[in-house]
Amino acid sequence: MPFSSANLTALIQGNNFTLWQYRTGDSRAAVTAAGYFAAVAGSLRAGDLMVLQTADAMALLPIRSGPALGTGVTLDGAVGPLNTVRAVAQGFRFGQAAAAVVRTIILAPFAAGIVAGTSIPVSASVIGPISQVVFSLRDASGAVVPPVQVVPVVGGAAAASFAAPPIGTGYRIRVEDAADPALAALSRSFNVGADLKLVLLESDGRLLSESGAVLKQ
């Protein structure tokens, strides 16, 4: 009988290696003759192995260049077609236990108008397993105004103080978990302005401004 591609099966493939199986009613001598596997010469590579099941033998043979079969090992010298009965029993089970961990950072409110040249005290309440928080001052574009302060959490609270930045608007305070920056709180925007207080003087029962001008009522 000629070669039949339907009887050739790749059992295992990996790392440029293939284990083939070929079943046929031909004799072993006929199968191992030169040119028998010429039709699949492009698939069989030197170094592959073939489980060969013929009419008169079952063997494990190496594939050489050509492709030609090496002498290999005869597993059984008098076998017919192989019938395989396979049964598989497999069980799979897994369990998972989970518990929710609450972590929260609450930024305390502060004045919406800050006077230039003063300081900005900030504080936050912390709930959950957070050991350190990072306070930062951001400008209207979201850029950090140095310095950034890393503060330990003590008794569920953390506090810091910033020098007032240059006069401007849209400033914000951000506080975040040092270990997980995704957990954060951001303040509402605030402004920094000049000190507008008046220096008042009293003269003859009248109030004077810093320049000496009489304040009119």
Wavefront OBJ file of the C-alpha trace (Angstrom):
o trace
v 0.000 0.000 0.000
v 1.250 3.541 -0.652
v 1.796 6.145 2.055
v -1.450 7.613 3.515
v -1.278 11.068 5.075
v -4.528 10.368 6.951
v -2.676 7.767 9.037
v 0.085 10.183 10.132
v -0.577 12.102 13.351
v 1.558 14.543 15.363
v 1.223 13.467 19.002
v 3.527 16.023 20.664
v 5.046 19.230 19.296
v 7.367 21.724 20.980
v 10.877 23.160 20.905
v 11.321 22.224 17.230
v 10.545 18.583 18.064
v 7.602 16.398 17.026
v 6.571 12.927 18.117
v 4.693 11.308 15.203
v 2.433 8.272 15.017
v 1.887 6.328 11.773
v -0.440 3.366 11.373
v -0.517 1.222 8.272
v -1.254 -2.287 7.003
v 2.129 -2.292 5.231
v 5.079 -4.201 6.602
v 7.832 -2.481 8.538
v 10.255 -3.180 5.722
v 7.973 -1.421 3.228
v 7.512 1.634 5.449
v 11.211 2.058 6.211
v 12.187 1.803 2.534
v 13.659 4.947 0.958
v 11.095 7.412 -0.365
v 8.068 6.023 1.474
v 7.459 9.336 3.279
v 8.488 11.540 0.344
v 5.020 13.152 0.247
v 5.535 14.702 3.718
v 9.270 15.296 3.510
v 8.679 18.987 4.334
v 7.026 18.159 7.668
v 9.319 15.410 8.957
v 12.540 16.814 10.397
v 15.737 15.131 11.404
v 15.635 14.478 15.145
v 11.870 13.834 15.340
v 10.621 10.465 16.576
v 7.939 8.222 15.075
v 5.811 5.590 16.746
v 5.427 3.199 13.807
v 2.623 0.640 13.848
v 2.794 -1.726 10.897
v 1.291 -5.096 10.038
v 4.235 -7.002 11.533
v 5.795 -4.738 14.176
v 5.474 -1.771 16.453
v 8.605 0.360 16.792
v 9.958 3.711 17.952
v 12.133 5.114 15.182
v 14.203 8.291 14.811
v 13.705 10.403 11.694
v 16.869 11.163 9.777
v 17.439 13.500 6.851
v 15.640 12.621 3.698
v 13.286 11.918 5.489
v 14.501 8.414 6.198
v 13.827 6.319 9.302
v 16.605 5.025 11.522
v 16.740 1.511 12.927
v 15.208 2.593 16.224
v 13.777 0.213 18.800
v 11.270 -2.578 18.118
v 8.606 -2.530 20.795
v 6.662 -5.566 19.587
v 7.472 -7.841 16.661
v 4.011 -9.332 16.178
v 1.220 -6.812 16.623
v -1.823 -5.800 14.721
v -3.612 -2.454 14.759
v -3.519 -0.866 18.182
v -6.776 -0.084 19.969
v -6.478 2.283 22.900
v -9.100 2.787 25.570
v -8.578 5.918 27.585
v -10.455 7.068 30.645
v -9.865 10.247 32.552
v -11.268 11.286 35.901
v -10.333 14.723 37.128
v -11.619 16.866 39.931
v -10.946 20.528 40.537
v -11.936 22.578 43.537
v -10.836 25.843 45.018
v -11.927 28.113 47.787
v -11.367 31.770 48.467
v -11.818 33.812 51.577
v -11.870 37.579 51.411
v -12.504 40.384 53.840
v -13.051 44.055 53.047
v -10.462 46.497 54.403
v -11.688 50.067 54.649
v -9.118 52.788 53.978
v -10.182 56.426 53.892
v -8.430 59.796 53.967
v -10.511 62.876 54.852
v -8.891 66.281 54.393
v -9.954 68.837 57.007
v -11.292 72.172 55.663
v -9.227 75.355 55.869
v -9.586 78.998 54.856
v -10.463 79.687 51.214
v -8.385 82.882 51.220
v -4.766 82.805 52.343
v -2.657 85.902 52.934
v 0.763 85.948 51.274
v 3.635 85.554 53.720
v 1.660 83.424 56.167
v 1.467 79.649 56.576
v -1.203 77.126 55.604
v -1.928 74.537 58.316
v -3.472 71.343 56.928
v -4.641 68.119 58.552
v -6.381 64.900 57.598
v -8.291 62.126 59.338
v -7.158 58.626 58.340
v -9.189 55.425 58.630
v -7.654 51.984 58.044
v -4.149 50.521 57.767
v -2.311 53.607 56.479
v 1.031 54.342 58.134
v 2.108 57.458 56.190
v 0.461 60.113 54.061
v 1.922 62.611 51.611
v 0.787 66.251 51.656
v 1.438 68.363 48.572
v 0.520 71.864 47.428
v -0.663 72.121 43.808
v -1.022 75.217 41.612
v -3.909 75.921 39.229
v -2.375 73.643 36.554
v -2.022 70.746 39.004
v 1.775 71.020 39.237
v 3.391 70.399 42.624
v 4.686 73.464 44.484
v 7.659 72.163 46.542
v 8.205 70.888 49.105
v 6.208 67.638 49.361
v 5.764 66.475 52.948
v 5.629 62.831 54.065
v 3.911 62.649 57.443
v 3.344 59.613 59.715
v -0.199 58.805 60.775
v -0.589 58.938 64.546
v -3.875 58.110 66.232
v -5.755 58.236 62.956
v -4.600 61.734 62.050
v -1.796 63.528 60.237
v -0.942 67.222 59.972
v 1.472 69.481 58.126
v 2.045 73.156 57.357
v 2.994 74.912 54.125
v 4.384 78.386 53.571
v 1.883 80.375 51.506
v 2.831 80.270 47.814
v 3.037 83.342 45.559
v -0.091 85.427 45.094
v -2.466 83.603 42.770
v -5.649 81.582 42.408
v -6.640 77.941 41.955
v -4.285 76.456 44.560
v -5.216 73.086 46.098
v -3.925 70.766 48.819
v -3.663 67.033 48.043
v -3.136 64.264 50.587
v -2.541 60.642 49.552
v -1.533 57.276 50.975
v 2.263 57.021 50.702
v 1.948 53.328 49.795
v -0.990 53.757 47.399
v -1.185 57.180 45.674
v -4.512 56.175 44.112
v -6.087 56.645 47.551
v -6.150 60.420 47.932
v -8.195 63.492 48.818
v -8.047 66.883 47.108
v -9.151 70.169 48.646
v -11.303 72.798 47.003
v -9.341 75.557 45.301
v -8.221 78.557 47.302
v -6.580 81.915 46.607
v -3.471 83.604 47.952
v -3.721 87.404 48.132
v -1.886 90.401 49.504
v -2.398 91.622 53.072
v -5.098 94.320 52.779
v -5.306 95.411 56.429
v -5.033 99.123 57.166
v -2.837 100.701 59.759
v -5.177 103.161 61.484
v -4.189 106.145 63.540
v -6.326 108.370 65.695
v -5.918 112.145 65.695
v -8.260 114.618 67.357
v -11.057 112.052 67.372
v -10.625 111.152 63.721
v -9.262 107.923 62.137
v -6.339 108.313 59.797
v -5.011 105.790 57.217
v -1.369 104.724 57.134
v -0.628 107.627 54.775
v -2.232 110.124 57.177
v -5.378 110.760 55.167
v -8.609 111.159 57.098
v -11.000 108.252 56.670
v -14.370 109.554 55.538
v -17.515 108.006 56.803
l 1 2 3 4 5 6 7 8 9 10 11 12 13 14 15 16 17 18 19 20 21 22 23 24 25 26 27 28 29 30 31 32 33 34 35 36 37 38 39 40 41 42 43 44 45 46 47 48 49 50 51 52 53 54 55 56 57 58 59 60 61 62 63 64 65 66 67 68 69 70 71 72 73 74 75 76 77 78 79 80 81 82 83 84 85 86 87 88 89 90 91 92 93 94 95 96 97 98 99 100 101 102 103 104 105 106 107 108 109 110 111 112 113 114 115 116 117 118 119 120 121 122 123 124 125 126 127 128 129 130 131 132 133 134 135 136 137 138 139 140 141 142 143 144 145 146 147 148 149 150 151 152 153 154 155 156 157 158 159 160 161 162 163 164 165 166 167 168 169 170 171 172 173 174 175 176 177 178 179 180 181 182 183 184 185 186 187 188 189 190 191 192 193 194 195 196 197 198 199 200 201 202 203 204 205 206 207 208 209 210 211 212 213 214 215 216 217
